[in-house]
């Protein structure tokens, strides 16, 4: 760490703009960074103790670094730094170290934490301790990349505290290499959490902006993408992503002549989005016509997803309310509840947005006025603060001010 022993790290969530479900079947998807972010405060100590406060999932623990099962890890030798192999035996020993978990979210957060610490802290650095506290403004389990955002801020913080990257990595001459390192470790943490993630969530959280993604071929930057205003609505309706994906697969198997063209059409929506931003970059399309086209693509994509059977009455209610006020909305993520996104044109006034949010609130939904396409992970030095509880009390605006 440079200049200070206390650092604040911030990384965005993600939202899928186009291509849900089709991406499972080798079609393109478009994902972008979300204005809602996860923040992590880390303070280096010299007592060999790691203290972890994860208020969003109810974790408040501490351990001596010397108690970690260092003999149970082995290097995979990937890139410039070692990546540890998280085998079943290691996981069993870490579960014993962590103690009982109140829920799956606690287990996943702690396993990612242990994995990254043991990947990055060498025996020579065991005397370095640290305190970590997090605060996320991303709803957990809503398909908005909350775990990837957590993995990215955690990987970044530990890379800083163990002196692999500087605090000002984002503006340094080696920034590209540093971002790749962060993303690589965050992806390994996501594998610990999810088993076989696509990698797009952590990439968006690390690099920011917007990405196109094709299963088996990875992601690429969406050229010409500009930040968009967005209304995000969380229905709070629980759903199973695996069940919804399996349902589409069953329909595809039963009605291939019907479902295959739908998936191809969704692929076409994603590619049309990509080309629209290229046209904007090349000067053959202006911002007004771009937003008009995106609104049309939002409607088309949602209707295609409805035909796949992954919408929900709550999502249709959102489309009805926003549509009555001239706004286009679609489900995002797996569907079946979860969240919807609404594109907000520049000329839409705040009074209209407030009216729509009030109507959605009456339905029991949570609304967030935000944006997509902002920066990825960032870190700044801050004054030391011994009270880790401040992270659970402070609001999003106050935290964001630290990065201005």
PyMOL commands that set and color helices and strands:
alter all, ss='L'
color gray80, all
select helices_A, chain A and resi 22-25+65-67+70-72+88-98+104-120+123-125+146-161+169-171+175-194+200-207+241-254+256-282+287-307+313-323+350-362+390-393+396-401
alter helices_A, ss='H'
color red, helices_A
select strands_A, chain A and resi 6-18+28-45+49-54+59-64+129-136+210-214+218-221+228-234+329-332+339-344+366-372+378-381
alter strands_A, ss='S'
color yellow, strands_A
deselect
rebuild
show_as cartoon
